[in-house]
Amino acid sequence: MNDASATEWQPTRLAARLKEVESAARLIALLHHVPRKSLLVHPRWFVPEPWHFARAFLGFNRFYELVEADPRVKLIVNGQTHWARSTRRRSVECHPTGGDDVEKQLLAFDGKRLRRSSIA
């Protein structure tokens, strides 16, 4: 599969998954990749050169567009970042898991509010 095909295949799968659970009243989207470019480190020169390859599919806005279009999704939790930089855009909150090889982040959601704490 070439890069363009892989890039489009991933959001196609996400759209299919959202459709599979159409009976659910509320959803939390758990994504491996960062769903928006604005959640990445900018400017790019802050990222060490050896890690540039890892950004190939990070921040692909199509993920966020799909989730935002589904009114049942109010919360996204994603991986692939090592900082806790939560954001809100319109009605959707986005919470990267954060943490690194030494310090991990625990995220707990009680149905209304997400709480974040560091664990060793």
Summary of the structure (lengths in Angstrom):
residues: 120
radius of gyration: 15.0
end to end distance: 38.9
largest distance: 44.9
contacts: 299
relative contact order: 0.17
helix: 33%
strand: 26%
